[in-house]
């Protein structure tokens, strides 16, 4: 779980990202997709989702897509390599500075 002090920074970062042009957002999304495809991120997330679905099926928990996504989302976010996060942040800051 995130530390409560981190939330204002995340919210501010989200607002800054939302203020970027669509072209910059596409560029940043492409960078992130490319970086994640180079590693095991997708394979690891797929395995985590398979485990979530298997556990839920075995225990009779809901298999509703929204609840599975809600459980898997933190796994996906948390498994982005720190180097990719740092480079993405640098690129976002650079894009914000360019557009200001």
KELUM-179069 format. One record per residue (C-alpha): x, y, z; residue in one letter; residue number from 1. Coordinates in Angstrom, 1 decimal, padded with zeros to 4 digits. Example, Ala and Ser with C-alpha at 12.3 -4.5 7.8 and 13.67 -1.06 7.14 Angstrom:
! residues 2
ATOM_x_y_z_type_seq
ATOM_012.3_-004.5_007.8_A_1 .
ATOM_013.7_-001.1_007.1_S_2 .
! end
This chain:
! residues 100
ATOM_x_y_z_type_seq
ATOM_000.0_000.0_000.0_X_1 .
ATOM_001.2_003.5_-000.8_X_2 .
ATOM_002.4_005.8_002.0_X_3 .
ATOM_-000.2_008.6_002.5_X_4 .
ATOM_002.5_011.3_002.1_X_5 .
ATOM_003.0_010.0_-001.5_X_6 .
ATOM_-000.5_010.7_-002.6_X_7 .
ATOM_-000.3_014.5_-003.1_X_8 .
ATOM_002.8_014.0_-005.3_X_9 .
ATOM_001.1_011.3_-007.4_X_10 .
ATOM_-002.0_013.5_-007.8_X_11 .
ATOM_000.2_016.5_-008.9_X_12 .
ATOM_002.1_014.2_-011.3_X_13 .
ATOM_-001.2_013.0_-012.7_X_14 .
ATOM_-002.4_016.6_-013.2_X_15 .
ATOM_000.9_017.5_-014.9_X_16 .
ATOM_000.7_014.5_-017.2_X_17 .
ATOM_-002.9_015.3_-018.1_X_18 .
ATOM_-001.9_018.8_-019.2_X_19 .
ATOM_000.5_017.4_-021.8_X_20 .
ATOM_-000.4_017.4_-025.5_X_21 .
ATOM_-001.8_014.2_-027.0_X_22 .
ATOM_001.4_013.9_-029.1_X_23 .
ATOM_003.6_013.9_-025.9_X_24 .
ATOM_001.3_011.4_-024.2_X_25 .
ATOM_001.5_009.1_-027.2_X_26 .
ATOM_005.3_009.4_-027.2_X_27 .
ATOM_005.5_008.6_-023.4_X_28 .
ATOM_003.1_005.7_-023.8_X_29 .
ATOM_005.3_004.3_-026.7_X_30 .
ATOM_008.4_004.6_-024.5_X_31 .
ATOM_006.7_002.8_-021.6_X_32 .
ATOM_005.3_000.0_-023.9_X_33 .
ATOM_008.7_-000.5_-025.5_X_34 .
ATOM_010.5_-000.7_-022.2_X_35 .
ATOM_008.1_-003.1_-020.7_X_36 .
ATOM_008.2_-005.4_-023.8_X_37 .
ATOM_011.9_-005.7_-023.4_X_38 .
ATOM_011.6_-007.3_-020.0_X_39 .
ATOM_009.5_-009.9_-018.3_X_40 .
ATOM_006.9_-007.4_-017.1_X_41 .
ATOM_004.0_-008.7_-019.3_X_42 .
ATOM_004.9_-012.4_-018.6_X_43 .
ATOM_005.0_-011.6_-014.8_X_44 .
ATOM_001.7_-009.8_-014.9_X_45 .
ATOM_000.0_-012.6_-016.9_X_46 .
ATOM_001.2_-015.1_-014.3_X_47 .
ATOM_-000.1_-012.9_-011.5_X_48 .
ATOM_-003.5_-012.6_-013.2_X_49 .
ATOM_-003.6_-016.4_-013.8_X_50 .
ATOM_-002.9_-016.9_-010.1_X_51 .
ATOM_-005.6_-014.4_-009.1_X_52 .
ATOM_-008.2_-016.1_-011.3_X_53 .
ATOM_-007.2_-019.6_-010.1_X_54 .
ATOM_-007.4_-018.5_-006.5_X_55 .
ATOM_-010.7_-016.8_-007.0_X_56 .
ATOM_-012.2_-019.8_-008.9_X_57 .
ATOM_-011.0_-022.2_-006.2_X_58 .
ATOM_-012.4_-020.0_-003.3_X_59 .
ATOM_-015.6_-019.0_-005.0_X_60 .
ATOM_-014.7_-015.3_-005.1_X_61 .
ATOM_-016.0_-013.1_-007.8_X_62 .
ATOM_-014.5_-013.6_-011.3_X_63 .
ATOM_-016.0_-010.2_-012.4_X_64 .
ATOM_-013.4_-008.5_-014.6_X_65 .
ATOM_-013.5_-005.2_-012.7_X_66 .
ATOM_-012.6_-006.9_-009.4_X_67 .
ATOM_-009.8_-008.9_-011.1_X_68 .
ATOM_-008.4_-005.7_-012.6_X_69 .
ATOM_-008.6_-003.9_-009.3_X_70 .
ATOM_-006.6_-006.7_-007.6_X_71 .
ATOM_-004.1_-007.0_-010.5_X_72 .
ATOM_-003.5_-003.3_-011.1_X_73 .
ATOM_-001.2_-002.8_-008.1_X_74 .
ATOM_000.8_-005.9_-009.1_X_75 .
ATOM_001.3_-004.4_-012.6_X_76 .
ATOM_002.2_-001.0_-011.3_X_77 .
ATOM_004.5_-002.4_-008.7_X_78 .
ATOM_006.4_-004.6_-011.1_X_79 .
ATOM_007.5_-001.8_-013.4_X_80 .
ATOM_011.3_-001.8_-013.1_X_81 .
ATOM_012.7_001.2_-011.1_X_82 .
ATOM_015.0_002.2_-014.0_X_83 .
ATOM_011.9_002.4_-016.3_X_84 .
ATOM_010.0_004.5_-013.8_X_85 .
ATOM_012.9_006.9_-013.3_X_86 .
ATOM_013.4_007.3_-017.1_X_87 .
ATOM_009.7_007.8_-017.6_X_88 .
ATOM_009.7_010.5_-014.9_X_89 .
ATOM_012.6_012.2_-016.5_X_90 .
ATOM_010.8_012.2_-019.9_X_91 .
ATOM_007.6_013.5_-018.3_X_92 .
ATOM_009.5_016.3_-016.6_X_93 .
ATOM_011.3_017.1_-019.9_X_94 .
ATOM_008.0_017.2_-021.8_X_95 .
ATOM_006.4_019.5_-019.2_X_96 .
ATOM_009.4_021.8_-019.4_X_97 .
ATOM_009.2_021.8_-023.2_X_98 .
ATOM_005.5_022.7_-023.2_X_99 .
ATOM_005.7_025.5_-020.6_X_100 .
! end
